Amino acid sequence: MVFILLLVIGIGITTALLGSIGFQFLTPINDIILSPLEQKCQLIANEGYKIHSIYPESNLDELPENDMKRMIYLDEKWMKECVSVLPADSIINIANNVDRKFSYGE
């Protein structure tokens, strides 16, 4: 009788551990859920960073005209629609997401 009780307890613990491990693999840990505005700002930041990564050592006035106009447009949009509206922690999260995406290929 004691053996059966210990066996049932062991199976229960094993099932709980395996379920916990399975659940951990199914749920993303580091994914940050962004609001629609934050998603829009993330896209703006990604696009600006793409242009910046093409000309990393250049000043704005040294860029080709089309890229310079695009960067100015994105900068104005970033300041008006993102920085002036979102809290600082959201802006920092977006910047970290951009850095992670381009640095680590996530």
Accessible surface in RSA format (square Angstrom, percent):
REM  Atomic radii and reference values for relative SASA: ProtOr
REM  Chains: A
REM  Algorithm: Lee & Richards
REM  Probe-radius: 1.40
REM  Slices: 20
REM RES _ NUM      All-atoms   Total-Side   Main-Chain    Non-polar    All polar
REM                ABS   REL    ABS   REL    ABS   REL    ABS   REL    ABS   REL
RES MET A   1   190.03  98.4 150.38  99.5  39.65  94.4 128.98 109.7  61.05  80.9
RES VAL A   2   106.67  70.2 104.76  94.8   1.91   4.6 105.45  91.6   1.21   3.3
RES PHE A   3   148.74  74.4 144.37  89.4   4.37  11.4 146.47  88.8   2.27   6.5
RES ILE A   4   106.27  60.5 106.27  79.2   0.00   0.0 106.27  76.5   0.00   0.0
RES LEU A   5   107.98  60.1 105.70  75.6   2.28   5.7 107.69  75.6   0.29   0.8
RES LEU A   6   112.26  62.5 104.74  74.9   7.52  18.9 105.10  73.8   7.16  19.3
RES LEU A   7    90.70  50.5  84.47  60.4   6.22  15.6  89.82  63.1   0.87   2.4
RES VAL A   8    88.67  58.3  85.15  77.1   3.52   8.5  86.09  74.8   2.58   7.0
RES ILE A   9    85.86  48.9  79.99  59.6   5.87  14.2  85.34  61.5   0.52   1.4
RES GLY A  10    32.34  39.9   0.00   N/A  32.34  39.9  31.50  86.4   0.84   1.9
RES ILE A  11   101.73  57.9  99.05  73.8   2.68   6.5 101.06  72.8   0.66   1.8
RES GLY A  12    39.90  49.2   0.00   N/A  39.90  49.2  34.18  93.8   5.72  12.8
RES ILE A  13   100.49  57.2  97.54  72.7   2.95   7.1  99.99  72.0   0.50   1.4
RES THR A  14    72.73  51.7  71.68  72.7   1.06   2.5  47.58  63.9  25.15  38.0
RES THR A  15    86.33  61.4  82.14  83.3   4.19  10.0  67.93  91.2  18.40  27.8
RES ALA A  16    65.60  60.3  48.95  75.5  16.65  37.9  59.97  84.5   5.62  14.9
RES LEU A  17   109.24  60.8 108.90  77.9   0.34   0.9 109.17  76.7   0.07   0.2
RES LEU A  18   115.61  64.4 107.51  76.9   8.10  20.4 107.87  75.8   7.74  20.8
RES GLY A  19    43.71  53.9   0.00   N/A  43.71  53.9  37.90 104.0   5.81  13.0
RES SER A  20    67.73  57.2  56.39  75.3  11.34  26.1  28.89  61.5  38.85  54.4
RES ILE A  21    86.55  49.3  86.32  64.3   0.23   0.6  86.55  62.3   0.00   0.0
RES GLY A  22    30.05  37.1   0.00   N/A  30.05  37.1  29.51  81.0   0.54   1.2
RES PHE A  23   134.94  67.5 131.60  81.5   3.34   8.7 133.06  80.7   1.88   5.4
RES GLN A  24   105.51  59.0  98.43  71.9   7.08  16.9  27.56  58.7  77.95  59.1
RES PHE A  25   169.43  84.8 138.35  85.7  31.07  80.9 141.46  85.8  27.97  80.0
RES LEU A  26   147.10  81.9 120.83  86.4  26.27  66.0 123.34  86.6  23.76  63.9
RES THR A  27    51.95  36.9  48.46  49.1   3.49   8.3  38.94  52.3  13.01  19.7
RES PRO A  28    94.92  69.2  65.27  59.5  29.65 107.8  76.90  63.5  18.02 112.0
RES ILE A  29   130.65  74.3  97.79  72.9  32.85  79.2 102.80  74.0  27.84  75.6
RES ASN A  30   126.50  87.2 109.25 105.6  17.25  41.5  35.71  85.9  90.79  87.8
RES ASP A  31   102.25  71.6  81.08  80.7  21.17  50.1  23.23  54.7  79.02  78.8
RES ILE A  32    79.15  45.0  55.43  41.3  23.73  57.2  58.63  42.2  20.52  55.7
RES ILE A  33   166.15  94.5 140.68 104.8  25.47  61.4 145.28 104.6  20.87  56.6
RES LEU A  34    32.04  17.8  21.82  15.6  10.22  25.7  22.02  15.5  10.02  27.0
RES SER A  35    48.28  40.8  38.91  51.9   9.37  21.6  42.13  89.7   6.15   8.6
RES PRO A  36   113.77  82.9 106.01  96.6   7.76  28.2 107.71  88.9   6.06  37.6
RES LEU A  37    57.32  31.9  51.35  36.7   5.97  15.0  55.02  38.6   2.30   6.2
RES GLU A  38    27.03  15.5  27.03  20.4   0.00   0.0   1.76   3.4  25.27  20.6
RES GLN A  39    96.44  53.9  94.88  69.3   1.56   3.7  23.76  50.6  72.67  55.1
RES LYS A  40    91.07  44.4  87.88  53.9   3.19   7.6  49.52  44.6  41.55  44.3
RES CYS A  41     0.02   0.0   0.02   0.0   0.00   0.0   0.00   0.0   0.02   0.0
RES GLN A  42    20.58  11.5  20.58  15.0   0.00   0.0  17.87  38.0   2.72   2.1
RES LEU A  43   121.59  67.7 118.22  84.6   3.37   8.5 118.67  83.3   2.92   7.8
RES ILE A  44    10.95   6.2   9.14   6.8   1.81   4.4  10.09   7.3   0.86   2.3
RES ALA A  45    21.02  19.3  10.13  15.6  10.89  24.8  18.22  25.7   2.80   7.4
RES ASN A  46    12.60   8.7  12.60  12.2   0.00   0.0   4.98  12.0   7.61   7.4
RES GLU A  47    61.21  35.1  60.69  45.9   0.51   1.2  22.88  44.3  38.33  31.3
RES GLY A  48    12.27  15.1   0.00   N/A  12.27  15.1  12.05  33.1   0.22   0.5
RES TYR A  49    77.71  36.3  73.48  41.8   4.22  11.0  41.39  31.1  36.31  44.8
RES LYS A  50   104.69  51.1 103.54  63.5   1.15   2.7  50.08  45.1  54.61  58.2
RES ILE A  51    17.93  10.2  17.89  13.3   0.04   0.1  17.89  12.9   0.04   0.1
RES HIS A  52    86.50  47.3  82.77  57.5   3.73   9.5  46.60  48.0  39.90  46.4
RES SER A  53    58.25  49.2  35.97  48.0  22.28  51.3  27.57  58.7  30.68  43.0
RES ILE A  54   114.25  65.0  88.53  66.0  25.71  62.0  94.73  68.2  19.52  53.0
RES TYR A  55    51.99  24.3  46.73  26.6   5.26  13.7  35.31  26.5  16.68  20.6
RES PRO A  56    80.12  58.4  64.03  58.4  16.09  58.5  64.03  52.9  16.09 100.0
RES GLU A  57   164.48  94.4 134.53 101.8  29.95  71.3  63.36 122.6 101.12  82.6
RES SER A  58    44.14  37.3  24.17  32.3  19.97  46.0   0.69   1.5  43.45  60.9
RES ASN A  59    95.95  66.2  91.23  88.2   4.73  11.4  16.69  40.2  79.26  76.6
RES LEU A  60    79.55  44.3  69.55  49.8  10.00  25.1  71.57  50.3   7.97  21.5
RES ASP A  61   116.54  81.6  89.33  88.9  27.21  64.3  39.37  92.7  77.17  77.0
RES GLU A  62   110.14  63.2  77.14  58.4  33.00  78.6  39.45  76.3  70.69  57.7
RES LEU A  63    19.41  10.8   8.01   5.7  11.39  28.6   8.35   5.9  11.05  29.7
RES PRO A  64    69.37  50.6  56.37  51.4  13.01  47.3  69.08  57.0   0.29   1.8
RES GLU A  65   106.32  61.0  96.24  72.8  10.09  24.0  34.37  66.5  71.95  58.7
RES ASN A  66   122.88  84.7 114.46 110.6   8.41  20.3  28.95  69.7  93.93  90.8
RES ASP A  67    35.98  25.2  35.97  35.8   0.01   0.0   0.64   1.5  35.34  35.2
RES MET A  68    52.00  26.9  52.00  34.4   0.00   0.0  40.47  34.4  11.52  15.3
RES LYS A  69   118.10  57.6 112.40  69.0   5.70  13.6  70.38  63.3  47.72  50.8
RES ARG A  70    91.63  38.5  88.19  45.0   3.44   8.2  36.52  49.9  55.11  33.4
RES MET A  71    43.19  22.4  41.94  27.8   1.25   3.0  42.20  35.9   0.99   1.3
RES ILE A  72    68.10  38.8  66.18  49.3   1.92   4.6  68.06  49.0   0.05   0.1
RES TYR A  73   101.40  47.3  99.12  56.4   2.27   5.9  73.78  55.4  27.62  34.1
RES LEU A  74     7.80   4.3   7.37   5.3   0.43   1.1   7.64   5.4   0.16   0.4
RES ASP A  75    82.74  58.0  77.84  77.5   4.90  11.6  20.28  47.7  62.46  62.3
RES GLU A  76   103.93  59.7  98.97  74.9   4.96  11.8  39.43  76.3  64.50  52.7
RES LYS A  77    52.21  25.5  46.88  28.8   5.33  12.7  14.53  13.1  37.68  40.1
RES TRP A  78    48.43  19.4  48.43  23.4   0.00   0.0  31.40  16.7  17.03  27.6
RES MET A  79    98.92  51.2  95.87  63.4   3.05   7.3  83.54  71.0  15.38  20.4
RES LYS A  80   151.18  73.8 138.95  85.3  12.22  29.1  89.04  80.1  62.13  66.2
RES GLU A  81    49.50  28.4  45.56  34.5   3.94   9.4  21.83  42.2  27.67  22.6
RES CYS A  82     0.00   0.0   0.00   0.0   0.00   0.0   0.00   0.0   0.00   0.0
RES VAL A  83    56.43  37.1  44.19  40.0  12.25  29.5  44.19  38.4  12.25  33.2
RES SER A  84    85.31  72.1  43.82  58.5  41.49  95.6  48.31 102.9  37.00  51.8
RES VAL A  85    91.98  60.5  63.52  57.5  28.46  68.6  67.71  58.8  24.27  65.8
RES LEU A  86    22.12  12.3  11.60   8.3  10.52  26.5  11.79   8.3  10.34  27.8
RES PRO A  87    79.69  58.1  67.59  61.6  12.10  44.0  79.43  65.6   0.27   1.7
RES ALA A  88    73.78  67.8  60.40  93.2  13.38  30.4  65.61  92.4   8.17  21.6
RES ASP A  89    91.77  64.3  86.74  86.3   5.04  11.9  40.17  94.5  51.60  51.5
RES SER A  90    10.59   8.9   9.55  12.8   1.04   2.4   0.87   1.8   9.72  13.6
RES ILE A  91    32.69  18.6  32.69  24.4   0.00   0.0  32.69  23.5   0.00   0.0
RES ILE A  92   102.35  58.2 100.89  75.2   1.46   3.5 102.35  73.7   0.00   0.0
RES ASN A  93    51.92  35.8  51.41  49.7   0.51   1.2   1.53   3.7  50.39  48.7
RES ILE A  94     0.22   0.1   0.22   0.2   0.00   0.0   0.22   0.2   0.00   0.0
RES ALA A  95    53.75  49.4  44.30  68.4   9.45  21.5  49.39  69.6   4.36  11.5
RES ASN A  96    71.05  49.0  68.89  66.6   2.16   5.2  11.32  27.2  59.73  57.7
RES ASN A  97    23.22  16.0  19.81  19.1   3.40   8.2  11.83  28.5  11.38  11.0
RES VAL A  98     8.94   5.9   8.94   8.1   0.00   0.0   8.94   7.8   0.00   0.0
RES ASP A  99    73.75  51.7  72.85  72.5   0.90   2.1  17.69  41.6  56.06  55.9
RES ARG A 100    78.76  33.1  78.44  40.0   0.33   0.8  30.38  41.5  48.38  29.3
RES LYS A 101    85.91  41.9  80.54  49.4   5.38  12.8  50.76  45.7  35.15  37.4
RES PHE A 102    70.24  35.1  39.28  24.3  30.97  80.6  41.71  25.3  28.54  81.7
RES SER A 103    65.62  55.5  27.87  37.2  37.76  87.0  22.61  48.2  43.01  60.3
RES TYR A 104   160.33  74.9 128.26  73.0  32.08  83.5  89.31  67.1  71.02  87.5
RES GLY A 105    65.86  81.2   0.00   N/A  65.86  81.2  32.75  89.9  33.11  74.2
RES GLU A 106   133.08  76.4  82.93  62.7  50.15 119.4  70.00 135.4  63.09  51.5
END  Absolute sums over single chains surface
CHAIN  1 A     8238.6       7025.1       1213.5       5537.7       2700.9
END  Absolute sums over all chains
TOTAL          8238.6       7025.1       1213.5       5537.7       2700.9
